[in-house]
Amino acid sequence: MTHDRLTDHVERNRRFWDEEAAGWHGPLARDHWEQTEPRWGLWATPESRVRVLPEELSGTRVIELGCGTAYVSAWLARAGAEPVGIDLSQRQLATARAMQEEFGIDFPLVLGNAENVPYEDDTFGLAISEYGASLWCDPYRWIPEAARLLVPGGRLVFMRYSPLFALCAQPEGPVSTRLVREQFGLTRLGRGSHVEFVLPHGEMLRLLRSCGFVVEDLIEIQAPDPTPRDYDEIPVDWARRWPSEEIWKARLAG
């Protein structure tokens, strides 16, 4: 799959989030915004367990790439950071602004593409994405863009589906216990009306290194017992046996 030829994903994903996903995702925003401790991903993995964030955030400029309803930026703002959220969905950002007003937390929200961010080089100390750009944007575009935006020594943290889930995910219905697609060439997943991106581990490592990143951790998430909820696409029994999602932590050299 050639990542430099397929660029229709931006408009397809914009339509998906504005016309389909915002209706069911928006009502979840308040639950996320009111959390006192960050809880990550599908299984609400607590920050105290995975240590996603740097210990000191006070005064750190942060860019959330594909912020959606911007609850991650809200968590960071409460911790003393100075976040900016960017997303391509007007409806998602409208929900984020409503949450800002309700919770009294204010930070910039930018309508735009996380593959082409309207900020100068060396602007941020942390770039973060929880199922935002990390899943919905072309990694060969958004990861170099994150590197451009970060100061030397800046941190990149992102959460996405695991490659194993991508290899077992079916076009419809729950994830299989068998491989349903090939790993070689795995990059872009056309699923219904939208497009997702998942690189295998080796390819992701090479991409991060080529952009100047040093990988500090890769955390594969196991669903807890008990679990806060189940998903039609990912039964909890599957996610207790194999990682359905993972967190990458990297630092820009220099």
Buried (B, 14 or more C-beta within 10 A) or exposed (E): EEBEEEEEBBEBBBBBBBEEBBEEBBEEBBEBBEBEEBBBBBBBBBBEEBEBBBEEBEEBBBBBBBBBBBBBBBBBBBBEBBBBBBBBBEBBBBBBBBBBEEBEBEBEBBEEBBBEBEBEEBBBBBBBBBBBBBBBBBBBBBBBBBBBBBBEEBBBBBBBBBBBBBBBBEEEEBBEEEEEEEBEEBBBBEBEEBBBBBBBBEBBBEBBEEBBBEBEEBBEBBBBEEBEEEBEBBBBEBBBEBBBBBBBBBBBEE
